[in-house]
Amino acid sequence: MSKKISVLIKKCIKGDQKAQMHLYDSYCEAMFYIACRYLKNEDEAKDAMQEGFLKAFFKLSTYKDDLSFGAWLKKIIINQCIDVLKKKKLETVSIESQTFEIIDNETSWEFDSRLSKVIIENTINTLPEKYKLVLQLYLIEGYDHSEISEILNIPIKTSRTHLSRGKMLLRNFLKKQNYEARY
């Protein structure tokens, strides 16, 4: 962590409002972009981001240097977005009692060279929420299945299944658009 951020955090913990604004200004654009990936409505994303910042400021004394401040804040913002989605009656159906086979190797994410990150992200956004969330957390944010399980409050097995099914839907949609996903 940079010395500047470390000093700002210490000042924020002491209640320095100028430091809080400076810290907010340093991270708000990136956190808004993250919130927009989860919430399609910009106003909801802005509200979730601001609520996330408030939670972060209240929890700032619990922040540990073992994780970069940006990564710590990002996790809070993502959790806030997921809380908003849950309040909108997002239902993740537990499939714990059913047996599913993982079809694809989840570590293989090679795409046709004509595909841009924007095309992939836009395609992910068209998927049903339960698949979209897992794909975003896994592919874009870099969380593993145990972290996704904790964030979404679903079993690890469900996270793996949603990833597999989401990947299959993503591949099929891209094929229809004449892109070949190499899995």
C-alpha positions in Angstrom: 0.0 0.0 0.0 1.3 3.5 -0.8 2.4 5.7 2.0 -0.2 8.3 0.9 -3.1 5.9 1.2 -1.8 4.6 4.6 -1.7 8.2 6.0 -5.2 8.9 4.6 -6.5 5.7 6.3 -5.0 6.7 9.6 -6.6 10.2 9.3 -9.9 8.7 8.3 -9.9 6.4 11.4 -9.5 9.6 13.5 -12.5 11.1 11.8 -10.8 13.5 9.5 -13.5 14.4 6.9 -11.0 15.9 4.4 -9.1 12.7 4.4 -12.3 10.7 3.9 -13.2 12.9 0.9 -9.7 12.5 -0.5 -9.8 8.7 -0.1 -13.3 8.7 -1.7 -12.1 10.8 -4.6 -9.2 8.4 -5.1 -11.4 5.3 -5.5 -14.9 6.5 -6.4 -14.5 6.2 -10.2 -13.1 2.6 -10.1 -15.7 1.5 -7.5 -18.6 3.1 -9.5 -17.4 1.1 -12.6 -17.5 -2.1 -10.5 -20.9 -1.3 -9.2 -22.2 -0.6 -12.7 -21.1 -4.1 -13.8 -23.4 -5.6 -11.2 -26.3 -3.1 -11.2 -27.5 -2.0 -14.6 -29.1 1.1 -13.3 -26.5 3.9 -12.8 -28.5 5.5 -9.9 -28.6 2.2 -8.1 -24.9 1.7 -8.8 -24.1 5.1 -7.4 -26.2 4.5 -4.3 -24.6 1.1 -3.7 -21.2 2.5 -4.2 -21.9 5.3 -1.7 -23.4 2.8 0.8 -20.3 0.7 0.3 -18.0 3.6 1.1 -20.0 4.4 4.2 -19.6 0.8 5.4 -15.9 0.9 4.5 -15.4 4.1 6.6 -17.2 2.5 9.6 -15.1 -0.7 9.2 -11.8 1.1 8.5 -10.3 0.2 11.8 -10.6 -3.5 10.9 -8.7 -3.0 7.7 -5.5 -5.1 7.6 -2.5 -4.4 5.4 -2.4 -8.0 4.1 -4.8 -6.9 1.3 -4.5 -3.8 -0.8 -6.9 -1.1 0.2 -8.5 -1.1 -3.2 -9.1 -4.9 -3.1 -10.6 -4.6 0.4 -12.9 -1.7 -0.7 -13.8 -3.6 -3.9 -15.0 -6.6 -1.9 -17.2 -4.3 0.2 -18.7 -2.6 -2.9 -19.4 -6.0 -4.6 -21.1 -7.2 -1.4 -23.2 -4.1 -1.3 -24.2 -4.6 -4.9 -25.2 -8.2 -4.2 -27.2 -7.0 -1.2 -29.1 -4.7 -3.5 -29.8 -7.5 -5.9 -30.9 -9.7 -3.1 -33.3 -7.0 -1.9 -34.8 -7.1 -5.5 -35.7 -10.7 -4.8 -32.8 -12.2 -6.6 -33.3 -15.9 -6.0 -30.4 -18.3 -6.2 -32.1 -21.7 -6.1 -30.1 -24.2 -4.1 -29.3 -27.2 -6.2 -27.4 -29.0 -3.4 -29.7 -32.0 -3.6 -29.2 -32.5 -7.3 -26.1 -34.1 -9.0 -24.5 -32.2 -11.8 -21.5 -32.9 -13.9 -19.0 -30.2 -14.6 -18.9 -30.2 -18.4 -16.0 -27.9 -19.1 -12.6 -27.3 -17.6 -13.3 -24.1 -15.7 -9.7 -22.9 -15.9 -9.8 -22.6 -19.7 -11.0 -19.2 -20.8 -9.6 -18.9 -24.3 -11.6 -16.8 -26.7 -11.5 -16.1 -30.4 -9.0 -13.3 -31.0 -11.7 -11.1 -32.5 -13.5 -10.9 -29.1 -12.8 -7.9 -27.0 -13.3 -7.7 -23.3 -16.3 -5.4 -23.9 -18.0 -8.0 -26.1 -17.5 -10.7 -23.4 -18.7 -8.4 -20.6 -21.7 -7.3 -22.6 -22.6 -10.9 -23.4 -22.2 -11.9 -19.7 -24.7 -9.1 -18.8 -27.3 -10.8 -21.0 -27.2 -14.0 -19.0 -29.6 -14.9 -16.2 -28.6 -13.2 -12.9 -27.4 -16.4 -11.1 -24.9 -17.2 -13.9 -24.0 -13.6 -14.6 -23.0 -13.1 -10.9 -20.8 -16.2 -10.7 -19.2 -15.4 -14.1 -18.4 -11.8 -13.1 -17.0 -12.8 -9.7 -15.0 -15.7 -11.1 -13.8 -14.4 -14.5 -13.7 -10.6 -14.1 -13.1 -10.1 -10.3 -10.9 -13.2 -9.9 -12.6 -14.8 -6.9 -12.4 -18.5 -6.3 -15.4 -20.8 -5.6 -15.1 -20.7 -1.8 -15.1 -16.8 -1.9 -18.0 -16.8 -4.4 -19.9 -19.2 -2.1 -19.4 -16.9 0.8 -20.3 -13.7 -1.1 -23.5 -15.1 -2.6 -24.3 -17.4 0.3 -24.5 -20.5 -1.9 -22.8 -23.9 -1.7 -19.4 -24.2 -3.5 -21.0 -26.9 -5.6 -23.7 -24.5 -6.7 -21.0 -21.9 -7.6 -19.2 -24.5 -9.8 -22.4 -25.5 -11.5 -23.5 -21.9 -12.1 -20.0 -21.2 -13.6 -20.2 -24.3 -15.8 -23.7 -23.5 -17.0 -23.0 -19.8 -17.5 -19.9 -20.7 -19.5 -22.0 -22.9 -21.7 -24.6 -20.2 -22.3 -21.8 -17.7 -23.0 -20.2 -20.0 -25.5 -23.5 -20.8 -27.2 -24.4 -17.1 -27.5 -21.0 -16.2 -28.9 -21.2 -19.1 -31.4 -24.5 -17.6 -32.6 -22.8 -14.3 -33.1 -20.2 -16.1 -35.2 -17.4 -16.1 -32.6 -15.8 -19.3 -31.7 -14.9 -19.8 -28.0 -12.1 -22.4 -27.6 -12.7 -24.4 -24.5 
